[in-house]
Amino acid sequence: MTTVQIKSDSDNDTMDIIKTAINAEVKRLELGLQKTERQIAKFEEEYKISSEIFLLKFTAEDMKKGDSEYIVWAGELKIKERILKDINRLKEIQYVAK
């Protein structure tokens, strides 16, 4: 959990502005996650395997388009992992105003 402490000399709207900005970032990340999940689903459908099996058993030689296709699928999985981590960290933020 992360706690964000906000001190503002000007007004109390600062907390709302920060929350709105963070919520907007979460929404942007969620849109990116949807795009990434669609890309992953295409690979899983084409090869009729889960991404977990792909990571455990596949090599570039197993792919129709070789290295480039393998790198794209593996990359999308890394991107998904990173986006989920970022979303979770942002959603865990607790705000404290002073």
C-alpha positions as CSV (number, residue, x, y, z in Angstrom):
1,M,0.0,0.0,0.0
2,T,1.1,3.5,-0.8
3,T,0.0,6.6,1.2
4,V,0.1,9.9,-0.5
5,Q,0.2,12.9,1.9
6,I,-0.8,16.2,0.4
7,K,-0.1,19.6,1.8
8,S,-1.5,22.6,0.0
9,D,-1.4,26.3,1.1
10,S,-3.8,27.4,-1.6
11,D,-7.0,25.3,-1.5
12,N,-8.5,22.0,-0.7
13,D,-9.2,21.1,-4.4
14,T,-5.6,19.9,-4.7
15,M,-6.6,16.4,-3.4
16,D,-9.4,16.2,-6.0
17,I,-7.1,17.2,-8.8
18,I,-4.5,14.6,-7.8
19,K,-7.2,11.9,-7.5
20,T,-8.7,12.8,-10.8
21,A,-5.3,12.6,-12.5
22,I,-4.5,9.2,-11.0
23,N,-8.0,7.9,-11.9
24,A,-7.4,9.1,-15.5
25,E,-4.1,7.2,-15.6
26,V,-5.8,4.1,-14.3
27,K,-8.4,4.4,-17.1
28,R,-5.6,4.9,-19.7
29,L,-3.8,1.8,-18.5
30,E,-7.0,-0.2,-18.5
31,L,-7.5,0.7,-22.2
32,G,-4.0,-0.3,-22.9
33,L,-4.6,-3.6,-21.1
34,Q,-7.7,-4.3,-23.2
35,K,-5.6,-3.8,-26.4
36,T,-2.9,-6.0,-25.1
37,E,-5.3,-8.7,-24.1
38,R,-6.9,-8.7,-27.6
39,Q,-3.4,-9.2,-29.1
40,I,-2.7,-12.1,-26.7
41,A,-6.1,-13.7,-27.5
42,K,-5.3,-13.6,-31.2
43,F,-2.1,-15.6,-30.6
44,E,-3.9,-18.1,-28.3
45,E,-6.6,-18.6,-30.9
46,E,-4.2,-19.0,-33.8
47,Y,-2.0,-21.5,-32.0
48,K,-4.8,-23.1,-29.9
49,I,-2.8,-22.9,-26.7
50,S,-2.8,-20.7,-23.6
51,S,-0.1,-18.1,-23.0
52,E,1.1,-20.1,-20.1
53,I,1.9,-23.1,-22.3
54,F,3.5,-20.8,-24.9
55,L,5.9,-19.5,-22.3
56,L,6.7,-23.0,-21.0
57,K,7.0,-25.0,-24.1
58,F,7.3,-22.8,-27.2
59,T,10.4,-21.5,-28.9
60,A,10.8,-19.1,-31.9
61,E,11.2,-22.2,-34.1
62,D,7.6,-23.3,-33.2
63,M,6.1,-20.1,-34.5
64,K,4.9,-19.7,-38.1
65,K,6.8,-16.3,-38.5
66,G,9.7,-17.3,-36.3
67,D,11.5,-14.9,-34.0
68,S,9.4,-11.8,-34.7
69,E,6.2,-13.5,-33.8
70,Y,7.6,-15.0,-30.7
71,I,9.0,-11.7,-29.6
72,V,5.7,-10.0,-30.1
73,W,3.7,-12.6,-28.2
74,A,6.2,-12.7,-25.3
75,G,6.4,-8.9,-25.4
76,E,2.6,-8.5,-25.1
77,L,2.7,-10.8,-22.1
78,K,5.3,-8.7,-20.4
79,I,3.4,-5.5,-21.2
80,K,0.2,-7.1,-19.7
81,E,2.2,-7.9,-16.5
82,R,3.6,-4.4,-16.2
83,I,0.2,-2.7,-16.8
84,L,-1.5,-4.9,-14.2
85,K,1.2,-4.1,-11.7
86,D,0.8,-0.4,-12.4
87,I,-3.0,-0.4,-12.2
88,N,-2.8,-2.3,-8.9
89,R,-0.3,0.1,-7.4
90,L,-2.3,3.1,-8.4
91,K,-5.6,1.6,-7.1
92,E,-3.9,0.9,-3.7
93,I,-3.1,4.5,-3.1
94,Q,-4.5,6.0,0.1
95,Y,-4.8,9.8,0.3
96,V,-4.1,11.9,3.4
97,A,-4.7,15.6,3.4
98,K,-3.1,18.0,5.8
